[in-house]
Amino acid sequence: MKIEEVKKDLDIFGDIEKDLRYISGIIKQKGREILSNYTITPPQFVALQWLFEDGDMTIGELSNKMFLACSTTTDLVDRMEKNELVMRVKDPNDRRVVRIHLLEEGERIIEEVIKKRQMYLQEVLKNFTSDEIVLLKNNLTKLHQEMRED
């Protein structure tokens, strides 16, 4: 089926949007269930995940990634610093700049939570064939790339 034919059937785009919305909600809920066994909040998890994936960054950079006000992010970082998940460090190239650095405990929590989320997804996909899983992964990657470029 060509994209022109698919475009004629606009219901399919509604179905895709609805499925993605429901999947996103279920993943978010499952993630919160997993987080309930840890001493961090969902926003703290998001912040730790950004630091884990992208490395040290300023409050401003983290705020932009999380779509939060700098004051909100500062409060979030204060609580995480108090719990020894992150620490503020002066940038060696510019001592006026302070970066948020992920500590070992923060890294451990992120790795554990992500592993549990991956195990959940593996369980959900247990009735999929290897080919279906690879196709799903490739299509999701392509969708993500298209959305990032848009």
N, C-alpha and C positions, 0 to 999 in steps of 0.2 A: 504494500500500500504506500503510495506516495504522499508526501506531506500535504499536497494540495487536496487530496482526497480526505485526509485526516482533518484538515482545517474546515472542511464542509461540515464535519460532524463535531460541532463545538462542545457537545456534551462530554466528549472524551477529555477535553482540557479541564472541565469542571470536575470530572471524576479524578483526574490526576491531582489537581489542587487539593481536593477533599482528602484523598488518600495521604498525600504528603502532610497535610495539616494534622490528620489523625495520628499518623506515624510519629510526627514530631511531638505531639502531646503525650503519647504513650512513652516515648523515649525519655522525655522530660520527667514524667511521673516516676518511671523506673529509676532514673538517675537520682531523684529525690529520696526514694526508698533506700537506695544504696547509701546515699549520703547521711541518712538518719543514724547510721552506725558510726559516724565520725563526728568530730567536734567542730566541723566547718559548715557554714551556710552555703546554699546554692550560689549566691554572688561571689563568695570567697572561692568556691570551686572554680568558677569561670575565670577569676583573676589568676588563681594558681595555674590553671591550664594555659592561659596566655603566656605566663612567665616560663612555664615548662616548655612550651613549643617555640617561643620566640626569644627567650633569654631575657636578661636584665633590661628594664625600661624605666622611663620616668613616670611619675604620676600622670602627667599630661598624656603620654603615649598610651598608658593603660586605660585612662579615662576614655580616650577616643575609641579604643578597641571594644570597650564594654558599653559605649554609648551612655556614660554616666557623667555627672558634673564632677569637676576636680575635687570639690569639697566632699562629695560622697565617696569618691575613690580614696581620698586621704583617710577618712574614717575607717573604711574597709581595711586599708593597709595598716593603720594603727592597731586594729584588733588582731590582724594576722601577725604583726610584729610582736605583739604582746604574747601571742601563743607560740612564738618561735617558729613560725612557718616561713617568714620572709625577714629580711633586714634591709635597712637603707644603707647604701654605700655611696661614697663620693666618687664621681667619675674621675679616673686617673688623668684624663686628658683635659678636664675642665672642672676644677674643684667646686665651682658654683653649681654644678649639675649633680643632683642626687638621683641615683637609680635604685629600683627595687630589685633585690636579689633573692631568688628562691633558695631556701635552706633545705637541708637534708630531710627534715620532717615533712615539709611541704611537698617535696619531691616524692617521698615515700607514699604519702596519702594519694597524690595524683596517680601514681603508678598503680596502686591497689584499686582505686575506684575505676580507672579506665579498664583495668584487667577484668574486673567484675562486670562492667558494662559490655565488654567484648564477649565474655562467657554467656551473658544473657542473650546477646544477639546470635551467638553460635547455637544456643538452645532453640531460639525462635526459628532459625533456618535449618533445623535438623531434617526436615522433610524435603528440602531443596536438593537437587542434584548438584554435583560440582560445577557442571556447565552453567546451571541456572545461577549459582552464586557468583561465578566469574562474570557472567553477563550482567547481573544486577550491579556488581561493583563497577564494571566498566561504564554502564549507563549512568550511575550516580556520579562517577568521576566526571563524565562528559557534561552532565547537567550542572555540576558545581562549577566547572570551567566556564561554561556559557554564562552562568549567573555572575561570576566574578568579572567577566569581560564587559558585561552589560552596564 
